Amino acid sequence: MGTSHLPKKSLGQHFLHERAYIDRIVQAVDPQPGDRLVEIGPGQGAITLPLLRRHGALTVIEFDRDLLRPLAAMAEGLGELSIVHCDVLEVDFTALAGGAPIRLVGNLPYNISSPILFHVLEHAAVIRDMVFMLQKEVVDRMAAAPGSKVYGRLSVMLQAYCRVAPLFTVPPGAFRPPPKVDSAVVRLVPRPAAEIGIHDPARFAGLVRAAFGQRRKTLRNALAGVCDAAHFAAAGLDPQARAEQVDVAGFIRLANAAPAA
């Protein structure tokens, strides 16, 4: 694989090159006949090409115009590569799915990994699963339990809609250029709608954002004007508790008990 393309710091590019970790990611995805795979940020094709060899068809979403032609050239003869040149935050995954479930994979750009996660959540109904590589610190937050220092809005929002399973850590030396932090691979499996139990997704998202907006405040103070004593009682929550002490089910009960905005 050529290395003429210099990673762009502005795009948060760190290209994976170590074969052992590439193989482990492909094993984690384990594509099956009939799967519709979509890769976010293929970069120089480290994961793209092995997936294409194994599966024969792949859609990739790449924002960096300089990578499009090299990707197409490297994929020749390996299978059917469909390239979508777009900012992933503008991709309508529901439209892309076209009525059939898709599977997402990707080494997410570090500088916009959280916005990407929130964006794909909006399309969870058409996503069967996601295997992403991110900064380990982000994966720790995604999987954190209540009471943890890193439990926060990202933890609650992702765990409400998905099962979150960290898989393995990837050291800086596996990338070019090496990032300053460890990375990790995580699997997200969207929950069935009946299992989620959130009556109003917008209300739930707004309540969680407000609760964690000022972490030092009690729920009563953080959610003043949003929830009153009756709502906390209906949800079985102590209004003197702080957001990081409340589990995901507690936030769902509170959002369902709270009045519409």
DOVEXKE-107668 format. One record per residue (C-alpha): residue number from 1; z, y, x; residue in one letter. Coordinates in steps of 0.2 Angstrom, whole numbers, plus 5000, padded with zeros to 4 digits. Layout:
BEGIN
<k:NUM; z:Z; y:Y; x:X; r:A> $
...
This chain:
BEGIN
<k:1; z:5000; y:5000; x:5000; r:M> $
<k:2; z:4995; y:5017; x:5007; r:G> $
<k:3; z:5009; y:5030; x:5011; r:T> $
<k:4; z:4998; y:5045; x:5011; r:S> $
<k:5; z:5006; y:5052; x:4995; r:H> $
<k:6; z:5022; y:5062; x:5001; r:L> $
<k:7; z:5036; y:5060; x:4988; r:P> $
<k:8; z:5038; y:5077; x:4979; r:K> $
<k:9; z:5056; y:5083; x:4979; r:K> $
<k:10; z:5053; y:5094; x:4963; r:S> $
<k:11; z:5049; y:5078; x:4953; r:L> $
<k:12; z:5064; y:5068; x:4960; r:G> $
<k:13; z:5052; y:5055; x:4967; r:Q> $
<k:14; z:5060; y:5041; x:4978; r:H> $
<k:15; z:5048; y:5027; x:4980; r:F> $
<k:16; z:5055; y:5009; x:4980; r:L> $
<k:17; z:5047; y:4999; x:4994; r:H> $
<k:18; z:5059; y:4984; x:4998; r:E> $
<k:19; z:5051; y:4968; x:4991; r:R> $
<k:20; z:5068; y:4959; x:4987; r:A> $
<k:21; z:5073; y:4972; x:4975; r:Y> $
<k:22; z:5056; y:4974; x:4967; r:I> $
<k:23; z:5056; y:4955; x:4964; r:D> $
<k:24; z:5073; y:4956; x:4956; r:R> $
<k:25; z:5067; y:4970; x:4944; r:I> $
<k:26; z:5052; y:4960; x:4939; r:V> $
<k:27; z:5063; y:4945; x:4936; r:Q> $
<k:28; z:5075; y:4955; x:4926; r:A> $
<k:29; z:5060; y:4961; x:4915; r:V> $
<k:30; z:5053; y:4943; x:4914; r:D> $
<k:31; z:5038; y:4947; x:4904; r:P> $
<k:32; z:5032; y:4934; x:4891; r:Q> $
<k:33; z:5015; y:4931; x:4883; r:P> $
<k:34; z:5012; y:4944; x:4870; r:G> $
<k:35; z:5024; y:4957; x:4877; r:D> $
<k:36; z:5019; y:4975; x:4877; r:R> $
<k:37; z:5025; y:4983; x:4893; r:L> $
<k:38; z:5026; y:5002; x:4896; r:V> $
<k:39; z:5032; y:5008; x:4913; r:E> $
<k:40; z:5039; y:5026; x:4915; r:I> $
<k:41; z:5035; y:5034; x:4932; r:G> $
<k:42; z:5025; y:5020; x:4941; r:P> $
<k:43; z:5024; y:5031; x:4957; r:G> $
<k:44; z:5015; y:5021; x:4970; r:Q> $
<k:45; z:5015; y:5005; x:4960; r:G> $
<k:46; z:5029; y:4996; x:4968; r:A> $
<k:47; z:5034; y:4988; x:4951; r:I> $
<k:48; z:5018; y:4991; x:4942; r:T> $
<k:49; z:5007; y:4979; x:4953; r:L> $
<k:50; z:5018; y:4964; x:4953; r:P> $
<k:51; z:5021; y:4966; x:4934; r:L> $
<k:52; z:5002; y:4968; x:4932; r:L> $
<k:53; z:4999; y:4952; x:4942; r:R> $
<k:54; z:5011; y:4943; x:4932; r:R> $
<k:55; z:5007; y:4949; x:4915; r:H> $
<k:56; z:4989; y:4955; x:4915; r:G> $
<k:57; z:4992; y:4971; x:4905; r:A> $
<k:58; z:5003; y:4986; x:4907; r:L> $
<k:59; z:5003; y:5004; x:4901; r:T> $
<k:60; z:5010; y:5017; x:4913; r:V> $
<k:61; z:5016; y:5035; x:4910; r:I> $
<k:62; z:5014; y:5046; x:4925; r:E> $
<k:63; z:5016; y:5065; x:4927; r:F> $
<k:64; z:5010; y:5067; x:4945; r:D> $
<k:65; z:4991; y:5069; x:4944; r:R> $
<k:66; z:4990; y:5065; x:4963; r:D> $
<k:67; z:4995; y:5047; x:4959; r:L> $
<k:68; z:4983; y:5043; x:4945; r:L> $
<k:69; z:4968; y:5038; x:4955; r:R> $
<k:70; z:4977; y:5028; x:4968; r:P> $
<k:71; z:4986; y:5018; x:4954; r:L> $
<k:72; z:4969; y:5014; x:4946; r:A> $
<k:73; z:4961; y:5009; x:4962; r:A> $
<k:74; z:4976; y:4997; x:4967; r:M> $
<k:75; z:4976; y:4989; x:4950; r:A> $
<k:76; z:4958; y:4985; x:4950; r:E> $
<k:77; z:4956; y:4966; x:4948; r:G> $
<k:78; z:4974; y:4963; x:4944; r:L> $
<k:79; z:4974; y:4966; x:4925; r:G> $
<k:80; z:4972; y:4979; x:4912; r:E> $
<k:81; z:4981; y:4995; x:4917; r:L> $
<k:82; z:4982; y:5009; x:4904; r:S> $
<k:83; z:4987; y:5026; x:4912; r:I> $
<k:84; z:4995; y:5039; x:4901; r:V> $
<k:85; z:4995; y:5056; x:4911; r:H> $
<k:86; z:5009; y:5065; x:4903; r:C> $
<k:87; z:5027; y:5071; x:4904; r:D> $
<k:88; z:5037; y:5057; x:4898; r:V> $
<k:89; z:5048; y:5069; x:4888; r:L> $
<k:90; z:5033; y:5073; x:4877; r:E> $
<k:91; z:5028; y:5055; x:4874; r:V> $
<k:92; z:5029; y:5049; x:4856; r:D> $
<k:93; z:5034; y:5031; x:4859; r:F> $
<k:94; z:5034; y:5027; x:4841; r:T> $
<k:95; z:5016; y:5032; x:4840; r:A> $
<k:96; z:5012; y:5023; x:4857; r:L> $
<k:97; z:5020; y:5007; x:4850; r:A> $
<k:98; z:5008; y:5007; x:4835; r:G> $
<k:99; z:5019; y:4996; x:4824; r:G> $
<k:100; z:5023; y:4983; x:4837; r:A> $
<k:101; z:5039; y:4983; x:4848; r:P> $
<k:102; z:5037; y:4989; x:4866; r:I> $
<k:103; z:5047; y:4985; x:4882; r:R> $
<k:104; z:5051; y:4999; x:4894; r:L> $
<k:105; z:5053; y:4998; x:4912; r:V> $
<k:106; z:5055; y:5011; x:4926; r:G> $
<k:107; z:5062; y:5019; x:4941; r:N> $
<k:108; z:5067; y:5035; x:4932; r:L> $
<k:109; z:5066; y:5051; x:4941; r:P> $
<k:110; z:5083; y:5056; x:4946; r:Y> $
<k:111; z:5082; y:5074; x:4941; r:N> $
<k:112; z:5078; y:5070; x:4923; r:I> $
<k:113; z:5085; y:5053; x:4920; r:S> $
<k:114; z:5098; y:5058; x:4906; r:S> $
<k:115; z:5085; y:5068; x:4896; r:P> $
<k:116; z:5073; y:5053; x:4897; r:I> $
<k:117; z:5087; y:5042; x:4891; r:L> $
<k:118; z:5091; y:5053; x:4876; r:F> $
<k:119; z:5072; y:5054; x:4872; r:H> $
<k:120; z:5069; y:5036; x:4872; r:V> $
<k:121; z:5085; y:5034; x:4861; r:L> $
<k:122; z:5075; y:5043; x:4847; r:E> $
<k:123; z:5062; y:5029; x:4847; r:H> $
<k:124; z:5075; y:5015; x:4849; r:A> $
<k:125; z:5068; y:5007; x:4833; r:A> $
<k:126; z:5052; y:5002; x:4841; r:V> $
<k:127; z:5059; y:4997; x:4858; r:I> $
<k:128; z:5064; y:4979; x:4861; r:R> $
<k:129; z:5073; y:4982; x:4877; r:D> $
<k:130; z:5073; y:4993; x:4893; r:M> $
<k:131; z:5075; y:4989; x:4911; r:V> $
<k:132; z:5078; y:5005; x:4921; r:F> $
<k:133; z:5083; y:5010; x:4938; r:M> $
<k:134; z:5094; y:5026; x:4940; r:L> $
<k:135; z:5107; y:5033; x:4951; r:Q> $
<k:136; z:5122; y:5021; x:4951; r:K> $
<k:137; z:5133; y:5035; x:4945; r:E> $
<k:138; z:5123; y:5037; x:4930; r:V> $
<k:139; z:5123; y:5019; x:4926; r:V> $
<k:140; z:5142; y:5019; x:4928; r:D> $
<k:141; z:5143; y:5033; x:4915; r:R> $
<k:142; z:5131; y:5023; x:4903; r:M> $
<k:143; z:5142; y:5008; x:4904; r:A> $
<k:144; z:5159; y:5016; x:4905; r:A> $
<k:145; z:5173; y:5011; x:4893; r:A> $
<k:146; z:5185; y:5024; x:4884; r:P> $
<k:147; z:5199; y:5030; x:4896; r:G> $
<k:148; z:5187; y:5030; x:4911; r:S> $
<k:149; z:5185; y:5046; x:4920; r:K> $
<k:150; z:5166; y:5044; x:4918; r:V> $
<k:151; z:5166; y:5040; x:4900; r:Y> $
<k:152; z:5157; y:5054; x:4891; r:G> $
<k:153; z:5143; y:5059; x:4879; r:R> $
<k:154; z:5130; y:5048; x:4888; r:L> $
<k:155; z:5142; y:5033; x:4886; r:S> $
<k:156; z:5145; y:5035; x:4868; r:V> $
<k:157; z:5127; y:5039; x:4863; r:M> $
<k:158; z:5119; y:5025; x:4872; r:L> $
<k:159; z:5132; y:5012; x:4867; r:Q> $
<k:160; z:5131; y:5017; x:4849; r:A> $
<k:161; z:5113; y:5013; x:4849; r:Y> $
<k:162; z:5111; y:5000; x:4863; r:C> $
<k:163; z:5119; y:4986; x:4872; r:R> $
<k:164; z:5121; y:4992; x:4890; r:V> $
<k:165; z:5122; y:4979; x:4904; r:A> $
<k:166; z:5122; y:4984; x:4922; r:P> $
<k:167; z:5112; y:4971; x:4932; r:L> $
<k:168; z:5113; y:4975; x:4951; r:F> $
<k:169; z:5115; y:4989; x:4964; r:T> $
<k:170; z:5100; y:4995; x:4975; r:V> $
<k:171; z:5105; y:5004; x:4992; r:P> $
<k:172; z:5096; y:5020; x:4998; r:P> $
<k:173; z:5087; y:5011; x:5012; r:G> $
<k:174; z:5076; y:5002; x:4998; r:A> $
<k:175; z:5067; y:5019; x:4995; r:F> $
<k:176; z:5056; y:5031; x:5003; r:R> $
<k:177; z:5063; y:5044; x:5006; r:P> $
<k:178; z:5081; y:5036; x:5005; r:P> $
<k:179; z:5091; y:5045; x:4991; r:P> $
<k:180; z:5108; y:5051; x:4996; r:K> $
<k:181; z:5116; y:5039; x:4983; r:V> $
<k:182; z:5116; y:5021; x:4978; r:D> $
<k:183; z:5105; y:5016; x:4963; r:S> $
<k:184; z:5107; y:5003; x:4950; r:A> $
<k:185; z:5097; y:4993; x:4938; r:V> $
<k:186; z:5102; y:4992; x:4920; r:V> $
<k:187; z:5096; y:4983; x:4904; r:R> $
<k:188; z:5097; y:4992; x:4887; r:L> $
<k:189; z:5094; y:4982; x:4871; r:V> $
<k:190; z:5093; y:4993; x:4855; r:P> $
<k:191; z:5105; y:4987; x:4842; r:R> $
<k:192; z:5098; y:4982; x:4825; r:P> $
<k:193; z:5099; y:4996; x:4812; r:A> $
<k:194; z:5111; y:4987; x:4801; r:A> $
<k:195; z:5123; y:4985; x:4816; r:E> $
<k:196; z:5123; y:5003; x:4821; r:I> $
<k:197; z:5131; y:5010; x:4805; r:G> $
<k:198; z:5128; y:5028; x:4808; r:I> $
<k:199; z:5124; y:5037; x:4791; r:H> $
<k:200; z:5117; y:5053; x:4799; r:D> $
<k:201; z:5111; y:5052; x:4817; r:P> $
<k:202; z:5110; y:5071; x:4819; r:A> $
<k:203; z:5128; y:5073; x:4813; r:R> $
<k:204; z:5134; y:5060; x:4824; r:F> $
<k:205; z:5125; y:5067; x:4839; r:A> $
<k:206; z:5131; y:5085; x:4836; r:G> $
<k:207; z:5149; y:5079; x:4834; r:L> $
<k:208; z:5149; y:5069; x:4850; r:V> $
<k:209; z:5141; y:5084; x:4859; r:R> $
<k:210; z:5155; y:5095; x:4852; r:A> $
<k:211; z:5169; y:5083; x:4856; r:A> $
<k:212; z:5164; y:5081; x:4874; r:F> $
<k:213; z:5159; y:5099; x:4876; r:G> $
<k:214; z:5176; y:5104; x:4882; r:Q> $
<k:215; z:5184; y:5088; x:4888; r:R> $
<k:216; z:5202; y:5096; x:4890; r:R> $
<k:217; z:5203; y:5100; x:4872; r:K> $
<k:218; z:5210; y:5089; x:4859; r:T> $
<k:219; z:5199; y:5083; x:4845; r:L> $
<k:220; z:5207; y:5095; x:4833; r:R> $
<k:221; z:5202; y:5110; x:4844; r:N> $
<k:222; z:5186; y:5104; x:4850; r:A> $
<k:223; z:5180; y:5100; x:4832; r:L> $
<k:224; z:5188; y:5114; x:4824; r:A> $
<k:225; z:5177; y:5119; x:4809; r:G> $
<k:226; z:5168; y:5102; x:4810; r:V> $
<k:227; z:5182; y:5090; x:4805; r:C> $
<k:228; z:5198; y:5093; x:4796; r:D> $
<k:229; z:5214; y:5082; x:4795; r:A> $
<k:230; z:5207; y:5072; x:4781; r:A> $
<k:231; z:5192; y:5067; x:4791; r:H> $
<k:232; z:5203; y:5062; x:4806; r:F> $
<k:233; z:5214; y:5052; x:4794; r:A> $
<k:234; z:5199; y:5043; x:4786; r:A> $
<k:235; z:5192; y:5038; x:4803; r:A> $
<k:236; z:5209; y:5032; x:4808; r:G> $
<k:237; z:5210; y:5044; x:4823; r:L> $
<k:238; z:5224; y:5055; x:4831; r:D> $
<k:239; z:5218; y:5073; x:4831; r:P> $
<k:240; z:5228; y:5076; x:4846; r:Q> $
<k:241; z:5218; y:5063; x:4856; r:A> $
<k:242; z:5205; y:5069; x:4868; r:R> $
<k:243; z:5187; y:5063; x:4867; r:A> $
<k:244; z:5187; y:5052; x:4882; r:E> $
<k:245; z:5201; y:5041; x:4873; r:Q> $
<k:246; z:5190; y:5038; x:4857; r:V> $
<k:247; z:5179; y:5022; x:4857; r:D> $
<k:248; z:5161; y:5022; x:4850; r:V> $
<k:249; z:5167; y:5015; x:4834; r:A> $
<k:250; z:5179; y:5029; x:4832; r:G> $
<k:251; z:5166; y:5042; x:4834; r:F> $
<k:252; z:5155; y:5033; x:4821; r:I> $
<k:253; z:5169; y:5032; x:4809; r:R> $
<k:254; z:5173; y:5051; x:4811; r:L> $
<k:255; z:5154; y:5056; x:4810; r:A> $
<k:256; z:5153; y:5046; x:4794; r:N> $
<k:257; z:5168; y:5054; x:4787; r:A> $
<k:258; z:5164; y:5072; x:4792; r:A> $
<k:259; z:5154; y:5083; x:4780; r:P> $
<k:260; z:5136; y:5087; x:4783; r:A> $
<k:261; z:5133; y:5102; x:4793; r:A> $
